[in-house]
Amino acid sequence: MANPFENALLQLDRAAAVQPLAKELAERLKKPERELTVSIPVRMDDGTLRLFEGYRVQHSSARGPYKGGIRFHPDADINEVRALAFWMTLKCAVANIPMGGGKGGVVVDPKKLSKGELERLSRGWVARLYPVLGPRVDVPAPDVNTTPEIMAWMSDEYAARTGDASGAAFTGKPLERGGSEGRASATGMGGFYVFDALRADAGLPASARVAIQGMGNVGINAARIFASRGHRIVALSDSKGGIADERGLDPDAVEAYKRAHGSLAGYPGARQIGNADGHRDARERDRRRDSR
């Protein structure tokens, strides 16, 4: 099976078949400008020292400083980060943002760290990489399992090591630390805009049934946005499983339940499903409808 970066390059080839690219540009897009793999030492709460592997891939600065998030995940690897940095280059270009593409990661399950250990890891990532970061060089942001609080720690560490206290080296910080209003819901909103633009072409009704996989920042905000636009959320899932209810789910109530219980198991009035079941059920209903 191709790794994520190989898949990204296949996408580039398919795009070039539709809209030919200059050969030199295509060659430049196939190789990141710089890749860094670092070892991050963290003193754990029990006094032991653990080393975590971290990455930063700076794919292209042709349009401006590198831009892209940092993800903390046990399955993170360099090929995933390469692919995400490549896609950031394309996203910034499509949106006509004068920045390039970058991405970062750490191989870790942050749910298994204490708050103190998580802060030391976050600061450690900056301690290893700050010489190649900065407002005019590379501006990281949150991604999977990284939060505004983590961005605040990273921004603080960058300021301590460089003397640059502008806060411009990291985006996604809390509002009181210079963060942007609306950032939390921006990705979910973008997903809705894409869906809404394609809805008519796909033959979907003005009020559609929607299944959302994932209840992180993107997923739960997308659920709220879809529901507020008249769509019915019939399934929601997190990493442990999901729930379905054809009558519709209230995203706020589901999120409150998850916070209180740690998972969606036992959510009242809903059917327990696996992560893929909500999408499979919706496809089966559509198949039966189309066969009538």
C-alpha positions in Angstrom: 0.0 0.0 0.0 1.4 3.4 -1.0 2.4 5.7 1.9 0.7 9.1 2.2 3.4 11.0 0.4 3.3 8.6 -2.5 -0.4 9.1 -2.7 0.1 12.8 -2.8 2.5 12.5 -5.7 0.0 10.4 -7.6 -2.5 13.2 -7.0 0.0 15.6 -8.5 0.4 13.4 -11.6 -3.4 13.2 -12.0 -3.7 17.0 -11.7 -0.9 17.5 -14.2 -2.8 15.3 -16.7 -5.8 17.7 -16.5 -3.8 21.0 -16.3 -0.2 20.5 -17.5 2.5 21.9 -15.3 5.9 23.2 -16.3 8.3 20.3 -15.9 10.6 22.3 -13.5 7.7 23.2 -11.3 6.4 19.6 -11.1 9.9 18.5 -10.1 10.2 21.1 -7.4 6.8 20.1 -6.0 7.9 16.5 -5.7 10.6 17.2 -3.2 10.3 19.2 0.1 12.8 22.0 0.4 13.8 20.8 3.9 13.0 18.0 6.3 14.0 17.8 10.0 13.7 14.8 12.3 14.5 15.5 15.9 14.8 13.6 19.2 12.9 15.4 22.0 14.0 14.5 25.6 11.2 14.8 28.2 11.6 14.3 31.9 8.5 12.4 33.0 6.6 12.9 36.2 8.2 9.8 37.7 11.7 11.1 37.0 12.5 8.9 34.1 13.7 10.4 30.7 11.8 9.5 27.5 12.8 10.4 24.0 10.1 11.3 21.5 10.6 11.6 17.7 9.4 14.9 16.2 9.3 16.2 12.6 9.0 19.4 10.6 8.8 19.3 6.9 9.1 22.6 5.0 7.8 21.8 1.6 7.8 25.0 -0.4 8.5 28.7 0.3 7.9 29.8 -3.3 4.9 31.9 -2.2 6.1 32.9 1.3 6.9 31.5 4.7 6.0 27.9 5.4 2.7 27.4 7.1 1.1 24.4 8.6 0.0 22.6 11.8 1.7 20.2 14.2 0.0 17.0 15.1 0.6 14.8 18.2 -0.3 11.2 17.3 1.1 7.7 18.0 0.9 6.9 14.2 2.6 10.1 13.0 5.5 9.5 10.7 7.7 11.4 8.2 5.7 10.3 5.1 2.5 11.5 6.6 4.1 14.8 7.5 5.6 15.1 4.0 2.2 14.6 2.4 0.5 17.1 4.7 3.2 19.7 4.0 2.7 19.2 0.3 -1.1 19.6 0.6 -0.5 22.8 2.6 1.5 24.2 -0.3 -1.5 23.6 -2.6 -4.1 24.9 -0.1 -2.3 28.2 0.4 -1.9 28.6 -3.3 -5.5 27.8 -4.1 -6.7 30.2 -1.4 -4.2 32.8 -2.7 -2.5 33.1 0.7 1.0 34.4 0.4 2.5 31.5 2.3 4.0 28.2 1.5 3.5 24.7 2.9 4.8 23.1 6.0 3.8 20.5 8.6 5.0 19.1 11.9 4.4 16.1 14.1 5.4 14.2 17.2 5.0 10.4 17.6 3.1 10.4 20.9 -0.3 9.6 22.4 -0.9 12.8 24.3 -3.8 11.2 26.2 -1.2 9.2 28.1 0.8 12.2 29.3 0.1 14.4 32.2 -0.4 18.1 31.6 3.1 18.8 32.8 4.6 16.2 30.6 2.6 17.5 27.6 3.9 21.0 28.2 7.5 19.8 28.5 7.1 17.9 25.2 5.6 20.9 23.5 8.3 23.2 24.6 10.9 20.5 23.7 9.6 20.5 20.1 10.3 24.2 19.9 13.7 23.9 21.6 14.8 21.5 18.9 13.4 23.5 15.9 13.3 27.2 16.8 16.2 28.1 14.6 14.2 27.3 11.5 10.9 28.8 12.7 9.6 32.4 12.8 7.1 34.9 11.4 9.1 35.3 8.2 10.3 31.7 7.9 7.9 29.1 9.2 4.6 29.7 11.1 3.2 26.5 12.8 -0.4 26.0 13.9 -2.5 23.5 15.8 -3.5 20.2 14.2 -4.6 16.8 15.5 -4.4 16.6 19.3 -2.7 20.1 19.6 -4.7 22.8 21.3 -4.6 26.6 21.7 -2.9 25.9 25.1 -0.2 23.9 23.4 0.3 26.8 20.9 0.6 29.2 23.9 3.4 27.0 25.4 5.2 26.8 22.1 4.9 30.6 21.5 6.2 31.3 24.9 9.2 28.9 24.4 9.9 30.5 21.1 9.9 34.0 22.7 12.2 32.8 25.5 14.7 31.4 23.1 14.7 34.1 20.4 13.6 37.3 22.2 10.8 37.7 19.7 7.7 38.3 21.9 5.5 39.4 19.0 3.5 36.1 19.1 3.6 36.0 15.3 5.6 32.8 15.2 2.5 30.6 16.0 -1.1 30.8 15.1 -4.0 29.1 16.9 -3.2 30.6 20.3 -5.9 31.4 22.8 -7.7 34.7 22.2 -6.1 36.3 25.2 -2.7 35.4 23.7 -3.4 36.9 20.3 -5.4 34.2 18.8 -8.1 34.8 16.1 -11.8 34.7 16.6 -13.5 32.0 14.5 -10.4 29.9 14.1 -11.9 27.0 16.1 -14.8 26.5 13.7 -12.9 27.5 10.5 -12.1 24.0 9.2 -15.5 22.7 9.9 -17.0 25.7 8.2 -14.8 25.1 5.2 -16.0 21.6 5.0 -19.6 22.8 5.0 -18.9 25.3 2.2 -17.4 22.6 0.0 -20.4 20.3 0.7 -22.9 23.1 0.0 -21.2 23.9 -3.3 -21.4 20.3 -4.4 -24.8 19.5 -2.9 -26.9 20.4 -5.9 -24.6 18.6 -8.4 -24.7 15.5 -6.2 -28.5 15.6 -6.1 -28.8 16.0 -2.4 -31.8 17.7 -0.9 -31.7 21.0 0.9 -32.1 19.2 4.1 -29.8 16.1 4.0 -28.9 13.4 6.5 -25.3 13.8 7.6 -23.0 11.3 9.3 -19.8 12.8 10.8 -16.8 10.7 11.7 -14.7 12.3 14.4 -15.6 14.5 17.4 -12.5 16.6 17.7 -12.5 20.3 17.0 -13.3 19.9 13.3 -15.9 17.2 13.6 -18.0 18.7 16.4 -18.0 22.2 14.9 -18.9 20.8 11.5 -21.9 19.0 13.2 -23.1 22.2 14.7 -22.7 24.1 11.4 -24.6 21.5 9.4 -27.3 21.3 12.0 -27.7 25.1 12.1 -28.2 25.0 8.3 -31.1 22.7 8.5 -29.3 19.3 7.9 -30.0 16.3 10.2 -27.1 14.8 12.0 -27.9 11.1 12.0 -24.6 9.7 13.2 -21.5 10.8 15.1 -18.4 8.9 16.1 -15.2 9.3 18.0 -12.1 7.0 18.1 -13.9 4.5 20.3 -17.2 4.1 18.3 -20.3 6.0 17.5 -24.0 6.5 17.8 -26.8 6.8 15.3 -30.4 8.1 15.5 -32.5 8.7 12.4 -34.5 11.3 14.3 -31.4 13.5 14.5 -28.7 14.1 17.1 -28.1 17.4 19.0 -24.3 18.0 18.6 -24.1 20.0 21.8 -25.9 17.3 23.9 -23.7 14.6 22.4 -20.5 16.6 23.1 -21.6 17.2 26.7 -22.3 13.5 27.2 -18.9 12.6 25.8 -17.2 15.1 28.1 -19.0 13.7 31.1 -18.6 10.0 30.3 -15.4 9.8 28.2 -17.0 8.2 25.3 -20.4 7.9 23.4 -21.1 4.5 24.9 -24.6 4.4 26.4 -25.8 7.6 24.9 -29.6 7.6 25.6 -32.0 7.0 22.7 -29.3 6.2 20.1 -28.1 3.0 18.5 -24.4 2.1 19.2 -22.4 1.7 15.9 -18.8 1.3 14.8 -16.8 4.1 13.2 -17.8 3.1 9.6 -21.4 2.0 10.2 -23.1 5.4 10.0 -21.6 6.0 6.5 -22.5 2.4 5.5 -26.0 2.7 6.7 -26.6 5.9 4.8 -25.2 4.4 1.6 -27.5 1.4 2.0 -30.6 3.6 2.5 -29.6 5.6 -0.6 -29.2 2.3 -2.6 -32.7 1.1 -1.5 -34.2 4.5 -2.3 -32.6 4.6 -5.8 -33.8 1.1 -6.6 -37.5 1.9 -6.0 
